Amino acid sequence: MEAWHVTTLALVQGLTEFLPVSSSAHLILLPYFARWPDQGLTFDVAVHVGTLIAVVWYFRHDLKCMISDWSASLRQRRPVGDSKMIWFVLAGTIPVAMAGAVFELLAPGGLRSPLVIAMATIGFGLLLWWADTAGKQGRDDCAIGWRDALIIGGIQVLALIPGASRSGVTIMAGRALGLNRTAAARFSFLLSIPVIFLAGCLKLTQAIVAGAQTEWSAIALGALVAFISAYACIHFFLRLIVRVSLLPFVIYRLMLGTVLLAMVL
């Protein structure tokens, strides 16, 4: 892969992984319409590693406290500080991990049709707008409970549909449950850590089984660009949604979905 090709795809992955616009849809559509060759499984692993490191590094202080409290709670057999958040993230990951395994077994190719992506982009964009408009602003991430974690985790299964967006459906669910935008986004990003890790492990296993060729320069560049762009995306997105609604992302989804429908119908 040429450097500009790697940089473009990694940049798209990093910028869209945590925005409510679907990274999988963009990574399917960009090569499809640009007529680029498939980027390969090893490249997919590289950009997953880059985005995973970005979210872990961004929330490193929160994660350190959460893990410390969780360890203390296991020793003391009672909740300690932020220990519950670890359990909430793990509980919210189980549905998508199970559904993803079944989906990969029954439909290994996935729903990669541009028509499916277009419909999901528009449909879930409208649901995001509804949830953000109807949702109350009163609850922060300290108010998240088991009910929230299980519902948001269950909704996360819909992200297996390209165009739905994992961050989009989880933020949508959080807003519908009354979380403010920052709390919904932060919990969505924390949920992404085990999901991205599992997705990367799956891609790595597939690459090993397929005997995929390793282009170390492309892997290093892809991971670096994905890390930088994903970190910047998280930083600015969390600050943006404090001042504005999610409407700009809804409008983008509607425009993208409409253009795709016009191209495929």
N, C-alpha and C positions, 0 to 999 in steps of 0.2 A: 504494500500500500504506500502511496506517495504521502509526503508529510502534510500537504494541504488537505488531502482526503481524510487522513487520520485526525487532524486538528478540527476540521469541520464537524465530523461525526462525534468526537469527544466533547466538543463545545455544545453541540445540540443536546447530548446526553446530560451533561452537567447542568445546563440551564433549565432543562425541562423535567429532570428527575423530581424536583421538589416543588415545582409550580403546578397548579391544578389544570394542566393542559395535556398530559399524557406523553411521557418520554418514549414509550414503546411505539405509539402511533407515529411520532416524528421520525424515529429510527427505522420504521418500516417504510414510511412514505418518501423520505428523502432519497434513499437509494432507488426506490421504485420509479419515481418520476425523473430522477437524474440519470437513470439507467446505469448506475454504478454496480460493480460486482459485489456479491455478498462479502461483508467485512470479516466474516469468519468468527468462530467461537472464541478463539484466544483473545481477539479484540474485545468481544463482549465481556469476557472475564476482566480485562484490563480496566474498562470504563466502570464496571461494577465496583472494582477495588477502589478506584479513584473517588467515586461518589460515597462509598462506605467510609473511607478515611476522612472525607470532608465532614460528614455529619457527626462522626464520632469526635473529631477534633473540635468542631464547633461547640458541641455540648459536653466537652471533656470534664468541666468542673461539675456540672449537674450529674453526669454519669458517675464521677468519682464519689460524690456524696450519696447517690442512690445505691451504688454497689456496697459502699461502706455500711449504710443503714440496713441494707438487705442482709448482709453478712451478720450484723449484730442481731437482727431480728431472728435469724435462724438459730443463733446461739441461745438467745433469751426466750425464744418461742413466743414472741409477741411483736406487734408492729412497732417499728422504731423509725422516727422521722419520715423520710421519703421511701421507706422500704416497699410500701404498697405499690408504688409506681412500677417497680420491676415486675411484680406479679401481674399488674394490669397490662404491661407491654407483652409479657409472655402469653397471657390469656388471649390478648387480641391478635396474636400471631398464629395461634393454633388453627383457627378456621381456614385462613388463606393457605397455610402450609399443607393442610389435608386436601383442600380443594385443588390446590396447584398440582399435587402429586397425582390426583385422579384425572385432572384435566390433561396433564402431560401424557398420561397413559392412554387415555381415550382419544385425544386430539393433539398428537405431538406437534403438528404443524401450526396449531393455534388458529384463531379467527383473524387472519391477516389480510382479508379482503378490504380494499379501499372503501367499498360501500358500507361494510360493517363499521369501519373506523369513522366514517362520516356521520353515520346515524348515532353512534355512541358519543362522538364529540358534541353533536348538537343536543342530544337528549340529556346527557349528564351535565352539560353546560347549563341548560334550563333548570335542572334540579338544583345545581349549585346556586344559581341566582335566587331560586325560591327559598332555599335553606338560609342563605345569607340575609335575605330580606325579612323572612319570618322569624329567624332566630333571635333570641334575646341576648343582651350583652352582659348579663349579670354574673356569670360563673367563670372563675379563672381555673387554672390547672390544679389548684389545691382542692377544688370541689369535685374532681373526677372520682367516680366510684366504680364498683364492679359492673353495674348496669351500663354505664357509659362505655367501659372497656370492652364488654362483650358485644354490645350493639355495634360500636365502631369497628371492632375486629371482624364481626360478621359481615358488615357492609364492605369491608376491604376485599372480600372475595370477588366483588364485581370488577375489581381492577384487572382481573384476568382477561377481561374483554379489552382489546386494544382500542384506545380512544377514550376509555372511561376515566383513566388517570387514578393511580393509587392515592396520591396526595389529594386529588380532587374529591374522590368519594369519601375519604376519611375526614377531610375538612368539612365537607357537606354534612356528614353525619354528626360531627361535633357541633356545628352551628345549629342543626335541627334540634339537638338535645339541649341547647341553651348555653353552650360554651361561647365565650367571646372569641374573636378572630385569632388573637394571639395564642390563647389556650388550645384552640382547635388545631392551629398550625403546629404548635410545639409538640402536642401529643402525636400528631400525624408524623412528624419528623422522627420522634423517638420510636414509633412503630416501624418506621422504615429501616431501622438498623438491623433487626433480625431478618426482615424480609429481603433486603438487599444481600445480606450475607448468605441466606439460603439460595437465592437466585444465582448468586455467584458460584456457590458450590455446585449447583445443578449444571451451570454452563461449563464449569471446569471438568466435571465428570464426563459430560458429553464430548468435550474437546479431547480428553484422554482416550475415551472409547473410540472416537473417530480418527484418532491419530493426527489431529490438526497440526499443521505446520506452525512453528513459533517464529514470529518476526519480533525479536526483542526490542529493536529500535521503535517499532510501531506500538508495541505494548507499553513501553516506558513513556513515550510521548502521549499516548491516549490516556493513560492513567493520570499523568501530570495535568493535562489540560482539563480532564474531567474533574479532578480534585479542585483546581483553582476556580473553575467556573461554578461548580456546585457549592463551594464554600461562599463565594460571593453572592450566589443566588439566595442561599439561606439567610445570609446577613441582611441583604437589602429587602427581601420579601417580608421578613418579620418586622422591619421598620416601616415598610410601605403600608401594610394592612392596618397599622395603628391609625394612620391618617386617612386612608381611603377604603372603600368597600372592595369586594371581590368582582365588582361589575366589569372592570377592564379585562379580566381573564374570561369572563362570560362572553363579552363581546368578541374577543379574539377567537374563542371556541366556535361561536356562531358563524363568524366570517370564514374560518378555516373549513368548517363542516359544509357550509354552502358552496364554497369553491370546489371542494372535493366532490360533492353531489353533481355539480355542473360538469365536472370532468369525467365522471364515470357513468352518468346516465345518458 
